[in-house]
Amino acid sequence: MATVDRTQKLLDLFGGTLAVLNAPMAGVTTPAMAAAVCEAGGLGVLAGDLLSPEELRREIQELRRLTDRPFAVNLRARDKEGKSQFFDAPEHREKAQALQRALGDLALDLGLSEHYEAAELPDFEAQLAVLLECRVPVVCVSFGGLREAYADALKEAGVVVFGAATSLREAKVMRSAGVDALIMQGAEAGGPRLNFEKSDEASLVGLMSLIGPAARATGLPVIAAGGIMTGEQAAAALAAGAAGVMLGTALLRSDESAAHPAHKAQLAYVDDTGTVLTRVFSGRLTRVVENGFVEAMREAGLADAGYPNTWRAMAPILAAARAADRADLLELAAGQGAQLARTGSVRSIIEYIGRQCRSTRESTQ
């Protein structure tokens, strides 16, 4: 299928004119960022996965105040009881409690109680109810496919569903789950790995090895995600079989990004080997810029409590560190090529990458 046909198939799913999405970066993506992507003709995506139903409703309302164009909300897949489907066994909870005790002195230093209360994942069914109530046009699903009852509820409401995958096997699972398009996350991507079928190590597949096979095997539009920082890289993804691209780290330094100023500033100094993969912050393998906290946790040999239990123990620490401007403790999520991230408005960054992409494609025709 020609690139223009693949891209148009994706655009028809959400009524856009530009095959660009922003990554749903929890704590970074704002309604203003998503709205700016929508206004540029792309699909703005809210990071709804860690928001309470009330917070989620407010962000959707704010986004709609800023744009009348279609948008998406990202959610993390849950099991039938509404819990995470990953690593919620008793032994992991015990490890999480041990981790929380080990962080007691740090918690006190940040103004928390030594025995601070761990965070909880939001009620998934309540989140889903908000999306249906607010008539959200597109839902992106990460960490696995939706259970049949949830998927059916969205389909009956006319909601378009995009599913994230990190391997060909996961792409086929998502196709079987009835998604309308695939977000293929390469190993270059910043933030948490979205794998759900294969181990972390087996799922570290480069983006260019994912795009073509996933598109051919599923027949679905593929959105390329992971380390796309320039128009030349976007053009390469389209040439490899993608219908569109998702930008994450490329928008992290934008005016509309809610990333901590120290997070934004650090990206300019990250070299090509400056990001590392760690489970320190959530229990899921996550690509970040290494800082003192990551190094100290590794040297201390603190046991990984799995996801979501490590996240439950770490979330209050990270929130307090952000409030206290403790850059040495922040989770500096970033993809490979982070040093290429530009400053300015989301729209100006997208337009710059778009011009590069068009120029590259025209020069190779």
Number of C-alpha atoms within 10 A of each C-alpha: 10 10 15 11 12 20 23 18 16 25 21 10 17 19 15 20 17 21 20 25 25 29 25 24 24 17 15 20 24 23 24 22 26 29 29 24 24 28 20 19 20 28 28 31 29 30 26 28 24 19 20 18 21 11 13 20 18 14 20 22 13 15 24 15 12 16 17 11 20 20 26 28 23 23 22 21 24 22 14 15 10 14 18 18 17 17 17 15 12 9 12 19 20 13 19 26 19 16 19 23 16 14 19 18 15 16 21 14 13 20 14 16 13 17 14 17 12 17 16 15 17 16 17 24 16 14 22 17 14 18 23 16 11 12 14 19 20 24 23 26 25 22 22 22 27 24 13 12 10 15 16 14 14 23 14 8 13 14 22 19 24 25 29 26 30 30 28 21 15 23 27 16 19 24 21 11 17 19 23 19 26 32 27 30 28 27 23 21 28 29 24 21 23 24 23 22 16 13 9 15 10 11 21 18 16 18 23 19 13 24 29 18 16 27 24 13 13 18 15 20 27 32 28 29 30 27 27 30 24 23 21 19 17 28 23 17 23 25 16 19 25 31 29 26 27 27 22 28 30 27 26 29 28 21 15 21 22 19 22 20 12 15 19 22 13 16 24 15 11 18 14 11 9 17 23 18 19 21 20 23 25 22 23 26 21 26 24 24 27 20 16 12 16 23 12 11 14 14 9 10 8 15 17 18 28 23 23 24 30 28 24 23 27 21 17 18 27 19 15 18 21 19 11 12 14 14 18 15 18 25 24 25 26 33 30 25 25 30 20 18 22 22 15 12 17 26 21 15 19 24 14 14 21 19 14 18 19 14 14 17 17 10 7 6 5
